[in-house]
Amino acid sequence: MIRVLLVRHGETPWNAQGRMQGRTDIPLSEAGVQQARISGRLIRAQYPQQAHVSTLVRTQQTCEQFGLGFEPTVWDELCEIGFGEWEGEYGAQLVDRFPEKFTAMRAGRFLPAGAETNAEVTQRMRRAFFEIVRATAQIAATPSADLGFEVRTTVVVSHGTSLRLLLESLGLVDRRWWVPLTNCSTTIVEIPLVAGPVSSTLPRAGLDADTDEHEESRRIAALTDEQIQHSARLRLLNLSPELLNPAASETAAIG
């Protein structure tokens, strides 16, 4: 079993102000650092052995607060969608000035000058995700806080729109029912290595009982993009730090 912990970065000052952030490199606010520390308790309890972040500092600062004890791999593919000339603008003001264009932009039917398309972001996010899943062939399975068998666990810290487009493309969420990911929320995607129901009461879930670690690693490294997509399952969506620690609740924002 492969487990991918998808985390949106913690809050930044621009998130709190409702500004379009995109690829503008804004660091975490104090609230964002606190959110990352809270979510880090959940992340560490999953014993991840790899981590991946975007080239933007807010994802790297978020991952640093998890206290994992190892350095993440940095991917440009994991960056937020670029909003072009709308970056730095206040979302509420754009809604007032360009209501139809703003709605069309969110739906992927309009692009501000210099912006990325949803298709471009989806393509790069999928490319990174599939490579990250195959990279778990290089790590050992570790204990799970909620399963009776060990899993190969990795962390991906990325951005709200980019993660939503990835989950949509994997067929794990439906845009019609989508609730935006909150800052520093955790979403768990799992990739079983064998089709069928998984039992947490049997050793190794009752799957691949005769497969040794070397063979399992070989199989993971050989997975195709199509096999990963077909096997991907959504276990948890949008668990925010405010739910993990309500007493520390601050504002959650966009972008």
Secondary structure, 3 states (H helix, E strand, C coil): CEEEEEEECCCCHHHHHCECCCCCCCCCCHHHHHHHHHHHHHHHHCCCCEEEEECCHHHHHHHHHCCCCCCCEEEHHHCCCCEHHHCCCEHHHHHHHCHHHHHHHHCCCCCCCCECCHHHHHHHHHHHHHHHHHHHHHCCCECCCCCCCCEEEEEEEECHHHHHHHHHHCCCCCHHHCCCCCCCCEEEEEECCCCCCCCCCCHHHHCCCCCCHHHHHHHHHCCCHHHHHHHCEEEEEEECHHHHCHHHCCCCCCC
